[in-house]
């Protein structure tokens, strides 16, 4: 099979396409003929050796995939031909992937491979953040930073579906237009407008919640825009810098600052995780929400796809067609 290999930590351009042996399933695992894989920002960090968990090189990156079961080990509830979507910390950028059966689910009827591959990680992250951490209600003003990125645009889509008023913040007119098309009630170009001032002007008394997958210089003005008792959810640092928040702001306004990390959410909050996933699956299967796919690349151009995400050019999801 063909697979993308990270032979040493470094930039996306160092990735190589190689022929590797076909994987063989063991107990509890399946082999998936990958049809589509999604690129996520953690893939960029993992390839560069900057993710919080390091995978020894060489390895095949790619954590989110969709395709067809071609072989199944003992004790798994899948058979060859089943259409599945799942996550595996690595291994997705390949024609075949060996994954634990517990990490995959059937693709809902009527959903194509690309949409399935682009849905899981970003939508789970956004929904847990909105539903379980920020605890938004219908009519709440919710600010989404990096709103045109994978997690950001998922949060816009889900926030609108949940009845919130979403204020999408991003850095170009083209990206903001996509956010408005996806239902954002208002937008702010945070590279051309004063973020704190515009949020307060638009929301009146301030936003109920801020979702921040970006960090950097955007975090503090967004936090300052929160209403009393507001909730700030930190999800990542795509801008490259981890912000330092003045704690007096948190004290004076009674703000809650909380982190949410998708890898550990299910372990830390099993009941909320089970509820959220059931609700999210129903929304996806029913066509209420669906990922926006902004760019697609063939497998042999995976390095370009990862670079596209690394340079913050992505709008919504970037898909590798395998």
Order of alpha helices (4+ residues) and beta strands (2+ residues): beta-beta-beta-alpha-beta-beta-beta-beta-alpha-alpha-beta-alpha-beta-alpha-beta-alpha-beta-alpha-beta-alpha-beta-alpha-alpha-beta-alpha-beta
